[in-house]
């Protein structure tokens, strides 16, 4: 399984090596496609050779951003870029995307789910509130962390596995 901390740290380093990385992390725009391509590239460079764009959830018209067939099973990734003042619709749809991903893992349809999100223009307090709202237990989270010290964009990576959602882990 992939740990949110390891993926998060590696993705921070990966973005920092991209020629356009600083521009993307400094601009108040959502570059979801750019992050999707860079995340796929990073995973391929780490030896996960079956990275594919788009994953159709079973019995649904909904699609996740990326999927990887790994030795431990299917790994599905959702990605969302939040920009303060321009993301009201994303605030409404992101929780349902995360629930769909969580349900896929709970039902055994995937061995792991990952939610990658970026935040631009939010205070640390507001970013923390959003993370708490979007990634309650059983999600394991990394971040928020800046890609560059002098660029405002922050990264959050959440992961969930069947072990995280097993009945023995429920709070009594």
N, C-alpha and C positions, 0 to 999 in steps of 0.2 A: 504494500500500500504506500501511497505517497502522503507525506506529512505536510500539513499546511505551512509550517515554519520553513521546511526545506524548499518547497515550491516557491513560497513567497520570497525568501532570500535569493534564490536562484533567479527568479523573474526580475527582481530589483537590479541584480547584476547584469542580467541580459539586456534589459532596457537601457541601462547606462552605457552599454557598448554600441548601441545603435546610433548612426550619424544624426538621425532626426529625433532621438529620444528626448533631449533637453527641450526642444521646441514643443513636442507633444505634451510634455509634462509641465510646461509653462503657459500654455494657451488655455483659455476658458472655452474649450470645445470638447465634445464627446468624440473620441477617436476609437470607437469600439472595433471597427474592422481592422485598424492598425494593430490594436492590442491582440485581437484574435489571431492575426497572422504571426505576430511575434511570439505569442504563447505557443502556437503550433510549432513554429520553428525551434523554439527552445526545447520543447518536448521531443521533437525529432532528433535534435543534437544530443539529447540525453539517452538516446537509444530506444525510445518508444516509437517503433517504426510504423505503427498502424494508425497514426493520427488522421482523423478525417473531419472535414467541415460538415456540420449539421448532423444531428441525431434526431430521428423521429421517435417521439415517445409512443409506446404501444397504445393502440386503440385511441389515438388522438391525432389532431392536426398540428399539434404543438411540436416545436423543434428546439433542441438545445444547440449551443454554439459549436461545441467540439465533442468528439468521442475518441477514445483510445482503447484498443484491445490490448491488454497487458497480460502477463503470465498469471496474475491473480484474478483476471476477469475484466469486465467492461467498466470503464472509467469515463463518466459523463461530466462535461463542464458547461456551466452557464457563465456569461460575462455581461457586466453592465457598467457603464461609465456615467456617473452623476456629476452634473454641473449646476451649481446653485443658481436658481432662477429659471432654469430651462429643462426641468425634469419632473414636472408634476405627474405626467403620465407614467414615467418610469417608477416613481414612488408607489404608484398604485399596482403596477404589474409585476414588479420585482418579487414581492412576497409570494405571489401565486407561482412564479417560476421556481422559487426556492422550495415551496411546498411540493410542487410536481417532482422536483429532483429528489427531495427527501422521500416522497412516496415510492419513487422508483427504487431507491436503495432499500427501503423497508420491505418492499414486496419481493426483493431478491432479483429484480431486473437489472441491477447494476451492483458491482462490487464496491464502488466508491463514487461519490458525487463531490464536485468542487464548484464553489461559487467564487468568482473573481470579480471584484468591483473596485472602481476608482472613484475618488471624491475630490472635486475642485471647488474652491470658494466657500467651503463650510468651516466654521470654527471647530476647534478640537472637541468642544462640548457637543456640538450638533453632530459631528461625525461619530462620536462615541454613542450618542443616542440612537443614531441610525443603525449602527452595528448591533447594538443591543436589540433593537426592534427586528432587524432582518435575520440575525443569526443566534436565536436562542438555543439552549440545549436541545438537541444533542450536537449541534455544530461545534467544531473545533476551529478556532480562528487564529490568524496571524494578522497583525497590524492593528491600527493603521500605521503605515510607514511611508515616508517620502521616498520617491525614486532618486531625487537629488536634494541636497541640503538647501539649495537656493531656488527651488522650484516648488510650487504649492501642491501639486497633485499627490494624493496619498493612495496607497494600495491596501486592500484587505483581501485575504484569501481564507475562505471557509471550506472545510472538508467534513464529510460525513461518511461513515462506513456502517455495515450491518452490526458490527460490535458496538458502535455508538448508540444504535437504536434498539438494541436487544432489551427484552423485558427486565433482565437483571440489572440494567442501568437506570431504570425508572426511579424517580424520586418518590419516596413514600410520604 
